[in-house]
C-alpha cells in the first residue's frame, strides 16, 4: 500500500514540475544547445577535413632557401706581385727544415732526411762527405737516376776484365776467324792454333810482341785497324808462313817490321812511318804482292824496287819530292811493259810528275799527281 501511495505522490510532483514555466524554458535551452552543438560539430568536422585535404595537397618538401648576405670587402690596400714574391721568399727563408722519412723501395735509405736531424739522431757518421749545418740539401741521399746538369753522360757499358778469359768466350770465333773488335783490349789475346783470320780493330793495343803470333802456322790475315800501336817487334810476323794480308792503318807506328815474302796486301796508312821507317828493298822479294797502301805518312821517296806483281800503289799525302826515270820502268829494255801496275796515287806530295816523262812509258796509265 505504501508503494502505491509513493507512486501516486511522484506522479503529482512530476506534473507540477512540468507545469512550471521555468522548467519549460530550461528544456528549450537544452534542446537549442544540443542542436547547435551537433551542427557545430558537423561544421568543425567539415573544416578539419578541408584543412586536412589542403595539407595533403601541399605536403611537399621544398629546398631551404638561404639568403647569403654579401659583405663589403674591408677597405685596405692589397700587396702587389713583387711584394707577394718577397713575402714568400722571406717565409721560405724563415721556414725551418723539417725531417722527412724516405720510404724503402723509392731510392732512399729509409732514414730521416735533413742535416740537423741526421746529426741529432746520429744516423750518419761524421765525415768530410757529411753536409754541414744549414745546407739546404743532402748530397747522395736520394738518387733520381737522371744525370745532373753539367755532368757528362755516363754510359752503362760495364768494364770487362779480359785477363784470364778464354779468347773464344771474350771474342767471336767463327771457323778459323776470330773477331775481337771494339773490346777495349790492351794486348793481343791468346789465339787458337787453327786461326786463319784475326780481327782486333778499334781497341787499345799499344804494342805487338814476338810471342803474340808465335806458332800460328795457319794465320793468313791480321787486321789491327784503329788501335794505339806505337811499336812492333822486328820479328813479330816473320814466323808466319801463311801470312798474306797485314792491316795496321790508323795507329802510331814509326817503323814497318820485316814481313814474309808471301804478302799480297800491306796497308800501313795513317801512321808515322818516315824515311828510316822502311827497310832497304823491303818489298823486292814479295813476288805475290798486289796492294801496297802507305797513305798519310812521312815517306820522302818511292820504296823501290817494286815487284812486278804490284797492281795498286797508294802514297798520297806524304813528302815525296822526286822520282827517277827507272822507278817503274827498265830503261835498258824498251820492250818492257808493266801492265799490272794500273793504280798509282802520288797526289798530295810536293812532286812535279811532268819532270820525269820517261818514267811512265812502260805503264798503262800515268800516275795521279801534280803535273806542274
PyMOL commands that set and color helices and strands:
alter all, ss='L'
color gray80, all
select helices_A, chain A and resi 2-19+21-57+81-94+115-121+167-170+210-213+275-277+353-355+357-360
alter helices_A, ss='H'
color red, helices_A
select strands_A, chain A and resi 172-174+177-179+197-199+207-208+221-223+231-232+245-247+265-267+291-293+312-314+343-345
alter strands_A, ss='S'
color yellow, strands_A
deselect
rebuild
show_as cartoon
